[in-house]
Amino acid sequence: MKSKKWLIIFTIFSILGVGFVGGVNYVLDPNGLNNKFLINKINTKKESNTAFTTRFKSNILVNGNFDTLLLGTSRIGVMNPEVVNKYLSCNSFNLEYPGSVTKIQKKFFLYANHFNKIKNLVYGIDFMAFNKNRTIENDFKEFYELENMIESNQLISNNDFYFTFEAFTKSLKVVFNSLRNKHKSEAEYSNINGMRDYKNFIQDSKENKLQLDKEINNSIKSYFKPMGIYKNYKFSYEYLEDFKEVIQYCKNNNIKLFVYIPPMYSEHYDAIYAAGHFSQFELFKKELSKITEFIDFTGHNEISSNKNNYWDSSHLRVELTQTIMAKIFNDKTIEVPKDFGVLVTKQNIDQHLRNLREQIKSYDLNKL
């Protein structure tokens, strides 16, 4: 009888403990997944939500409020949808997925289309998205765990996350950092339009705390280290097919399409050559030109050569959204540097690639 009594007590306390953990995590919301409660000096300094892209963005998309998508990696993530809204008289959502391969982009795009009547797609397509040696299973744990739900257009709940001790640990960190008024220099998503917001970087910049050169060097290093995004780069024709299927879907469903290759800081561009990936970089562009025309913002130009246009080697500051979109939408009222952005077609791709090769400058990867 005693053992049965203790078993009942243990069960009750276990249920109460799990409930307590779940309740605390839901209220403190350490990664900003529900944004229901914001308590001053308690949970204001949250952890970044960019590690929960699938959960966070799918929960917004299912409301069906959007008719325009911005799709791609985090390089399009820094683009402000409000600028696109003005050009297309639309309501756009930034559906970037950090460092994603095109297979993720295609699946997330189709998921978004299931819940929204999409009329326009702005696709920032990246070289990194075609690396055969990066797979969903091995490199995108969060998406992989929810992949079947995305493919079957299911609603994704965050309740399972709240009932974990991982979330509880993060909740404690959030309280600790909020009490000390301390934040990490990291990006987070807007809970309105999915944009990748660097407000902590902006704050550090205003307070002269931002070490931009260090951020740039660390960023380049993260791409080119042995296990980085460019690891053993080999262009994937399977991922090219995923990209092609998105383009064909747009054509079949009268979705207006705008494709571009986002800019990177000029040293990042040179590092691609120094790492021996430039022939693959050219192959990527040549294969794209067979499928669709696009605007290429890479290379050395007035924007990419100025480090103050970036937060690191990959991510433009939000103010540059207007410059990028003015070029894409051919807005002559906005001044865009003449050397920034080239419309690439089947007819001019070879000349364009020759011009870009001439821009390459020496870069020492060993300094990283």
PEKA-V475932 format. One record per backbone hydrogen bond with DSSP energy under -0.5 kcal/mol. CO is the residue of the C=O (numbers start at 0). NH is the residue of the N-H. If there is no record, write none. Layout:
{{CO:NH} {CO:NH}}
//
This chain:
{{0:4} {1:5} {2:6} {3:7} {4:8} {5:9} {6:10} {7:11} {8:12} {9:13} {10:14} {11:15} {12:16} {13:17} {14:18} {15:19} {16:20} {17:21} {18:22} {19:23} {20:24} {21:25} {22:26} {23:27} {24:28} {28:31} {29:46} {37:39} {38:41} {38:42} {43:45} {48:51} {49:52} {51:55} {52:56} {53:57} {54:58} {55:59} {56:60} {57:61} {59:62} {60:63} {66:118} {66:119} {67:92} {68:70} {68:121} {69:94} {70:123} {71:96} {72:75} {72:76} {73:77} {75:78} {76:195} {78:80} {79:82} {79:83} {80:84} {81:85} {82:86} {83:87} {84:88} {84:89} {90:66} {90:67} {92:69} {92:94} {94:71} {96:99} {100:103} {100:104} {101:105} {102:106} {103:107} {104:108} {105:109} {106:110} {107:111} {108:112} {109:113} {110:114} {111:115} {115:117} {118:255} {119:68} {120:122} {120:257} {121:70} {121:123} {122:124} {122:259} {123:72} {125:128} {126:129} {127:130} {128:101} {129:131} {129:235} {130:133} {134:138} {135:139} {139:143} {140:144} {141:145} {142:145} {142:146} {143:146} {145:149} {146:150} {147:151} {148:153} {149:152} {154:156} {157:160} {157:161} {158:162} {160:163} {163:167} {164:168} {165:169} {166:170} {167:171} {168:172} {169:173} {170:174} {171:175} {172:176} {173:177} {174:178} {175:179} {176:181} {177:180} {183:185} {187:196} {189:193} {192:93} {194:189} {194:196} {196:187} {197:201} {198:202} {199:203} {200:204} {201:205} {202:206} {203:208} {203:209} {204:207} {209:211} {210:214} {211:215} {212:216} {213:217} {214:218} {215:219} {216:220} {217:221} {218:222} {219:222} {219:223} {220:224} {221:228} {222:229} {224:227} {227:230} {229:232} {233:131} {234:236} {235:239} {236:240} {237:241} {238:242} {239:243} {240:244} {241:245} {242:246} {243:247} {244:248} {245:249} {246:250} {247:251} {248:252} {249:254} {250:253} {253:255} {255:120} {257:122} {258:294} {259:124} {259:261} {260:296} {264:267} {264:268} {265:269} {266:270} {267:271} {268:272} {269:273} {270:274} {271:276} {272:275} {276:280} {277:281} {278:282} {279:283} {280:284} {281:285} {282:286} {283:287} {284:288} {285:289} {286:289} {286:290} {287:290} {287:291} {293:295} {293:343} {294:260} {294:296} {295:341} {298:300} {300:304} {302:305} {303:265} {304:306} {305:308} {306:309} {308:316} {312:264} {313:315} {314:310} {314:311} {316:319} {317:320} {318:321} {319:323} {320:324} {321:325} {322:326} {323:327} {324:328} {325:330} {326:329} {329:331} {330:333} {333:335} {336:339} {338:340} {341:295} {341:343} {343:293} {344:348} {347:351} {348:352} {349:353} {350:354} {351:355} {352:356} {353:357} {355:358} {356:359} {362:364} {363:366} {364:367}}
//
